[in-house]
Amino acid sequence: MEFHSYPAKCAFSSISDIKGKHVTIMGLGLNGGGEAAVRFFLNKGAHVLVTDMKTEEQLKPTIDRLSSDSTLDTSRLTYRLGEHRIEDFENADCVIKNPGVKYEGNKYLAAAKAIETDLSIFLRFTDCPIIAVTGSKGKSSTVSAIYYGLNKAGFTAFLGGNITVSPLTFIDEVNQDTPVVIEFSSWQLSDLRGRGVLRPHISIITKIVPDHQNWYGNMEDYVKDKRLIYKDQTKGDYSIFDAEDDELGTGPDKSLHPGATTWGNLFADESKATVLRYGRQPLENTSAAITQDKKIYGVWQENKADGTFCGKVLLGGMTEPEVILDGLSVPGEHMKINVLNAALVLYLMGVDAKRTREICKSWTGIDHRLQYFHSFKNKSGKEIKFYNDSCATVPEAASAASQSFGKSVILLTGGTDKGLELTPLKDVLCQKGELNALNENGVIPVKDIYFLQGSATDKITPELEKEKISFKGPFDSLDKMLTSLKEKLSETKDDEVVVFSPGATSFGMFSNEFDRGNKYMDAVKKLF
């Protein structure tokens, strides 16, 4: 894939230079990013034209919020909806691009004099310490835990990026003493290529697994965008990478960096920052230490004498490791790594080990990611707990969710294919054995499976039929799926955990994963 590189020079010499400029915002949307850009540029005195292929009716919630805000001068705001016009791009001093729009092959973007994003504008005109996180799994949980921890520790911290909060909403509140935690998608990073504006004090790349292959076509191109997160870091900064083997045995093309056998090793070889690693076992036992044959520093998990886990840190200059994580309030094996990386960030930011342990243990998770939100008791007095994991849009995430509770769960899953390998989810769903216990493959079998319809579901269900694994569905709506589920739950003689973790998209039914999660929670509360 050919990657577009943007010029280092900005269309605006300063924030005050925005006044009077003509700005085209490509993509208003419903998640807040486009809306935040409109507010920011109007407040800075620009003439703003919003263009979106969605119609006024589809964008009504966002348009209504803007039109009803008396603090905005909407006389400088123009909408071009249901279409794009080339002149709106040619005549603009700057186009603000939505990260979900490819530059390659886009005639409108090619016609623009200058292109920026909300993140590039923020990074150009602020000097706050940046904690940047990307990866395939665990990004949102990691940034949320870091943000929670920093504020609990006494910092005035902000959170933005791919977690649906535009940093333009708080650009006027930050300074060199306010750390900003930013979640970056690969697309958002790609939009920064060539600009030279991303120099995080701390960068983290969470576990890399295949994702967005319908966009990139191969893992190497997908990972090239991820690598931009540490490109301009220096020795005084920190880069935090995986120390263990990649899932599914996926390794980089050796031509990218000779000798690097895992993604984490590739990143560690390239970064100019102080490199730290994370693992599920002592770091000297990980593939990073074995293949690189050198001392590595960072964080890892250990089991204590009572069987519970803790997280330890060892940095260069330390003689003994310290415990910086001691127990969690959120479910899931994968959460141990996410919160452990958050604990490492707190420790690097000067929070002592005891306070770090206290803070991280008190974090209760985030919306749409194994979010506990409702329970009820059936006529037998059995408690049914409902979890919303709608942000699980890759098969690995749904697979992990099914194993997060130490017992067999009722899994609501499936949806639309993203061009990903579905084996991780299929393998879990096809497991047999005694309920509520690990089988011979080290997996807890799923108790009951309910599918939403979609192309991913269509690829999974034949495998279950072949293995004689029963399932319900596919259902063409949440209401039908939950109505079927209610019949079962009314009769159950056991306490149950119900997890909605699609492992796919469902954009034919919902606007996005957040809309899907909200509608799921609303439907559960109404029906139960």
Secondary structure as GFF3:
##gff-version 3
##sequence-region A 1 528
A	DSSP	three_ten_helix	16	18	.	.	.	ID=ss1
A	DSSP	beta_strand	22	26	.	.	.	ID=ss2
A	DSSP	alpha_helix	33	43	.	.	.	ID=ss3
A	DSSP	beta_strand	47	52	.	.	.	ID=ss4
A	DSSP	alpha_helix	60	67	.	.	.	ID=ss5
A	DSSP	three_ten_helix	74	76	.	.	.	ID=ss6
A	DSSP	beta_strand	77	81	.	.	.	ID=ss7
A	DSSP	alpha_helix	86	90	.	.	.	ID=ss8
A	DSSP	beta_strand	94	97	.	.	.	ID=ss9
A	DSSP	alpha_helix	107	110	.	.	.	ID=ss10
A	DSSP	beta_strand	115	116	.	.	.	ID=ss11
A	DSSP	alpha_helix	118	124	.	.	.	ID=ss12
A	DSSP	beta_strand	130	134	.	.	.	ID=ss13
A	DSSP	alpha_helix	139	152	.	.	.	ID=ss14
A	DSSP	beta_strand	158	161	.	.	.	ID=ss15
A	DSSP	three_ten_helix	167	169	.	.	.	ID=ss16
A	DSSP	three_ten_helix	171	173	.	.	.	ID=ss17
A	DSSP	beta_strand	180	183	.	.	.	ID=ss18
A	DSSP	alpha_helix	186	190	.	.	.	ID=ss19
A	DSSP	beta_strand	202	205	.	.	.	ID=ss20
A	DSSP	alpha_helix	213	216	.	.	.	ID=ss21
A	DSSP	alpha_helix	219	226	.	.	.	ID=ss22
A	DSSP	three_ten_helix	227	229	.	.	.	ID=ss23
A	DSSP	beta_strand	238	242	.	.	.	ID=ss24
A	DSSP	three_ten_helix	247	249	.	.	.	ID=ss25
A	DSSP	alpha_helix	263	270	.	.	.	ID=ss26
A	DSSP	beta_strand	274	279	.	.	.	ID=ss27
A	DSSP	three_ten_helix	283	285	.	.	.	ID=ss28
A	DSSP	alpha_helix	287	292	.	.	.	ID=ss29
A	DSSP	beta_strand	298	303	.	.	.	ID=ss30
A	DSSP	beta_strand	309	314	.	.	.	ID=ss31
A	DSSP	beta_strand	322	325	.	.	.	ID=ss32
A	DSSP	alpha_helix	333	348	.	.	.	ID=ss33
A	DSSP	alpha_helix	353	361	.	.	.	ID=ss34
A	DSSP	beta_strand	371	377	.	.	.	ID=ss35
A	DSSP	beta_strand	383	388	.	.	.	ID=ss36
A	DSSP	alpha_helix	395	402	.	.	.	ID=ss37
A	DSSP	beta_strand	410	413	.	.	.	ID=ss38
A	DSSP	alpha_helix	423	429	.	.	.	ID=ss39
A	DSSP	beta_strand	448	452	.	.	.	ID=ss40
A	DSSP	alpha_helix	455	466	.	.	.	ID=ss41
A	DSSP	beta_strand	472	475	.	.	.	ID=ss42
A	DSSP	alpha_helix	478	489	.	.	.	ID=ss43
A	DSSP	beta_strand	496	500	.	.	.	ID=ss44
A	DSSP	alpha_helix	513	527	.	.	.	ID=ss45
###
